[in-house]
Every structure is written in structure tokens, then in C-alpha cells.
Amino acid sequence: MPISPLNCCINPSILSADFANLESELARIGNADAVHVDVMDNDFVPNLTIGLPVVERLQKVSPVPLDAHLMISSVDRWAPQFADAGISSVTFHVEASDAPIKLARELRARGAKAGMALRPATPVEPYLDMLPELDMLLLMTVEPGFGGQAFLDVVLPKIRRARAAVEGSGVNVAIQVDGGITEETITRAAEAGANVFVAGSAVYGKPSPEEAIESLRANGQLALNSAAPNTN
């Protein structure tokens, strides 16, 4: 049985926002559950975005908590600094960490929720014993590095296996998906067992980001509710 009913959470990605007006762009998503901030170093992924000083500043003006997704190579060094800065949720890529259990514990000890991300081709099974160390498991549904990519359905079976493992473990770990989330793909991802959704252009590409969030949340919640008997 699930520890608690799954609630659909929408975390818009500012990767699709207007970087010249980030404070006003954050104000347009006040009904979001969190804002997803992609930190890329042009090493772990072939793109360069923003670093800790900008994220700290965003935190001061954001109407909702920050969900920092670190797509960086030196994550064991940098992730704790994001936690020290008071970022609500810090997610690191397991492929970039030399000691993921130690890092997850360090993030929690410093007051942040600990998230761990896996690329689409990274199997989830070797890390299922780590679930008690985590608050969130991020299963990438595109290759990390760029927004606007198409959703990879090949990840759906991995989402199902992760959800079954979470329910079987008795721990309350959110399953987040990031990449290609639309009104249509959120349904498939939610039916598979994801409950936290990163959406970029599906939110910021709409005339009203707040209305887009509500529509995505309604679609995702409907799919979660209909799939609930199959994920017990």
C-alpha cells in the first residue's frame, strides 16, 4: 500500500523562461509546487547555464521553493554548498557522484531534501537499496542538457519498476520525471508511477503559465488516481 495518496506536483523549469526577466518569470508560476532550476557546467552535459550565486538570488525572489537539478561533474563538492544556501531540494546525478549515499546524507544533514537523478540509460536496480537515503528519485525522460526534447517512452518501464520498489520498501520517496512533459505525456508518466513533473515549454510556452500548471496538474492527478489500484 502507498504510504500516502500520491499528489501530482508540477515543477516548471526556468530553462524555458526568459533569462533576462527571471524575477517576473518566477512571479508567473506562483501556483507551482516548486521551480526547477537546471544547473549545468558544460562538462557533465554539453551546456552551460547558471551557478550557485544566481540560484541563491533566485531563491530570494521566488514565490515557491527551489528544486535544484545539478547536472555537473564535481557534484560531491558543489551539492552541499547548495544545501548550505538553503535550497529546498537538491538533486545530483548518480553518474557524477563518487559516494552517492554519503552525499545524500550530507544534503539531508544540511537541511535540504536529497534527490538523485538517473540518465535514461542508467538502470535503476543498482540503486534501489538507496531509497531510504532519498527524498526524491529523478528519472530523466530525455538526455540531460537541453530543453525541448521529445519524451522517451523507453523510460516508462523503469518508472514502473521504481514505483513498485518505492511502494515495496515502505519509504516515502517521490518519483520525478524531467523532459518532454506535455498534456499528453504527463498522463503516461503518471500512470507509470511518477508524481512530480518538470515542465518547461509546456508551462512557459503558454499564454498563461498558471493555467498551464493547473491543466497539467489536473491531467496528472487524474492519471495517478486511475492507476492507484495497479501500483499497490
N, C-alpha and C positions, 0 to 999 in steps of 0.2 A: 504494500500500500504506500502511496506517496506520503511523505511527512506532512505536507500541507497541499491544498489545491494549487495547481500551477497558475500563476498570473502572467499574462503576456506583458512584457516590458519592451518599450521602444526607446532605443538609444541612438538618436540621429548623429551622423558623422559630420563633423565640420570640414572634412576633406572636400565635401561638395558645397561648402558655404563660400561666401565672398570674403577672402582673406584680408581685404582692405577695410572691412567693416565687421570684424568678428564680434564686437560687443553688441551691435544691433542685430546681428545674425543669431546670437545666443538668445536675445530677447524674443525672437520669433518662435522659440521652441519651449516656452515656459511650461507646457503641459507634458513634456517628455519625462521619462523616468530618470534619465541621465544623458549627458552629452558625451559622445565617443570621440576621443582625441587621439589621432594617429600620430605617433612619434616615430619618424623614420630617419635612418642615419646614412643612407646611400652606401651601405656596406652589407648589412643583413638583407636588405631589399634595395633594388635599384631606383631609389627615390629619396629625396631629402625634403623634410617638412619643417617641423618646429622642435625646439628643445625645452628643457626644464624652465628657463626664465619666462618663456611665453606661456607655458602651461600654468605656472604659478600666477601669472597675471590674469589669465582666463578664469582661474578659479575665483578670483576676487570679484568678477563681474557676472559670473554665470548664475542664472536663476535656479539651476538644478545641479546635482553633484557631477563631478567629472569622472569619467571612465577612461583611464589612460591605457592605450594599447601600444606597448613598446615593441616596435619592430626594429630592434637594434642589436648589435653584436655584443657589446660589453654590458649585457643586461644584469649580470651579477653585481657589477659595480654601480650601475645607474639606478636600477629599480628601487633600492632602498631610499635613495635620495628623493624620489617622487613620493614615497610614503612619508618621509620626514616633512615634505612640503604640505602635507595634509590632504593629498589627493585621495578621494574616497575609495576608488578601486584601481588597482594597478595590475595589469596583465602582462606577463612576459612570455616569450616563445620558448618552449622546452628545447627546441633545436639550438637555441643560443645560450642555454644555461649549462654550466658545468656541475651545478649542485642544485637541482630544482626543488628538492624537499627543503633544504636549508634556506633557499631564497624565499619560498612560500612562507616558511615560519618567520623569517625576518620581516617580511612585509606585514604579517599579522601583528607581530610584536610591536611594530612601529605605528599601528593604528589603522592600516589600510586593509581592505578586502584583498585577498590573494586570488588572482586569476592566472590560468595557464592556457596558452594558445598552442594549437597544432596546425601545421600546414595541411592542405588537403591530402597529400600522400603520406603523411605521418600516421602510423597506426595508433589507435587509442589504447589497445590492450596492454602494452607495457607500462602504462601509467595509471591503470585503474586502481592499483593499491594506494595511489597518492590521493585519492578522492577526499579522505578525511583532512588532508592538509590544505584543501582548496575551498574557496567560496564560489568560484566560477570556473567552468571549463569552456574555452572558446575554440570551436571547431570552424576553421576557415572554410568558407564555401566558394572562395576564389583564391588564386595565388596572391599572397600579401604584396603590397607595394603600390597599387594604383586603384583608384575608384572607377566605377562604371563598367566593371567586368560582368560577364554573364554568370549566373548561378550554376554551380557544378552539382548536378543531381547525383554524381557518383559518391558524394559525401553523405547522402541520406542514410544508407545502411550504417555508417559509422555513428551518426546521430542516434539511431535506434539502439545500437549496442551501448552507447554511452548512457542513454536514458535508462536502459534496463539495469546497467551496473549501478547507477545512482540510486534507483529505487531498491535494488537488492542490498545495497550497502547500509541503508538506514541513515545516510548523511544528507544534508540539505544543500546540494550543490546546484547552482544554476547552470544551464547549458545555453551558451550564447553562440549565435552564428553571425558571420560577418562576410558580406559580399553578395551582390546580386539580389538583394531583398527587394521585392516588389509586392503589389497587392496579390499577385498570383503565387509567387514563390514562398511568401510567408506562410501560406496555408500548408504547403508540402513540408516545410521545415518544422512547423508546429506539430503537424500530425506525426512526424518522426520523433518528436520529443524535445525540441528546442523551446525555450520560453523567454529568451532575451534576444532581441533582434537589432542589429546595427543596420541603419538605413541611411544612405546618403542622398542620391539624386531622387529617390522615391519620396523624400521629405523636402529637401531644398529645391528640387526641380519643379515643385508645385506652387501655384499662386498663393496658397495658404498652407505653410508648413504645419501649423497647429491642426488644421482639418485633416491633412495627410497623416499626421500622427494618430489621430483618433480613428481614422479609417483603417490604418494598418493594425492598430491595437484591437479593433473590433474583429477583423478578419482572423488575426492570430488567436484571440481568445476563443472564438467560435471553433477553430480547428483544435485547440487544446482541449476544450470541453468535449468535443465529439470523440477525440482519441483517448480520453482518460481511461475508459474501461480496458483499452488494449495496452496500457502502459503500467498497469498494476503489477 
